[in-house]
Amino acid sequence: MPFEIVCNNCGTPLYSGMDIKQANNILKLYNNRCKKCGELLSTKDFILKIEPIEK
């Protein structure tokens, strides 16, 4: 998947897909908490990481 939003604490994917989504819209779906570990998440804590696609 070319675009993912994951929890910084436990690595659980909150969104994976082909469409680029704004992190704040994804976080609203989960009341700003990770759906697995319950960590409070903020858009200020997100890091943009670009990785090449492996062939």
C-alpha positions in Angstrom: 0.0 0.0 0.0 1.5 3.4 -0.9 -0.1 5.4 1.9 -0.4 4.4 5.6 -1.2 6.1 8.8 0.0 4.0 11.8 0.2 4.5 15.6 3.5 5.7 16.7 3.3 3.8 20.0 2.3 0.2 18.8 2.6 0.4 15.0 -1.1 -0.5 14.4 -2.3 0.7 11.0 -5.1 3.2 11.4 -5.4 3.6 7.6 -3.9 1.8 4.6 -4.9 2.6 1.1 -4.3 4.1 -2.3 -5.9 7.4 -1.5 -4.0 10.0 0.5 -6.0 11.0 3.6 -5.5 13.7 6.1 -4.3 12.4 9.4 -6.8 14.5 11.4 -9.7 13.0 9.5 -8.5 9.5 10.3 -7.9 10.3 13.9 -11.5 11.7 14.3 -12.8 8.3 13.4 -11.1 6.8 16.5 -11.6 9.8 18.9 -7.9 10.7 18.5 -6.9 7.3 20.1 -5.2 4.2 18.7 -7.8 1.5 18.1 -5.5 -1.1 19.6 -3.4 0.4 22.4 -5.6 3.4 23.2 -2.7 5.9 23.0 -3.8 9.5 22.6 -2.7 10.6 19.1 -2.2 14.1 17.8 -1.5 15.3 14.3 1.5 17.2 15.7 3.1 13.8 16.5 3.0 12.4 13.0 6.1 12.0 10.9 6.1 11.9 7.2 8.3 9.0 6.0 8.8 8.3 2.3 10.0 4.8 1.4 10.7 3.4 -2.0 8.5 0.7 -3.3 10.3 -2.7 -3.4 10.3 -4.5 -6.7 
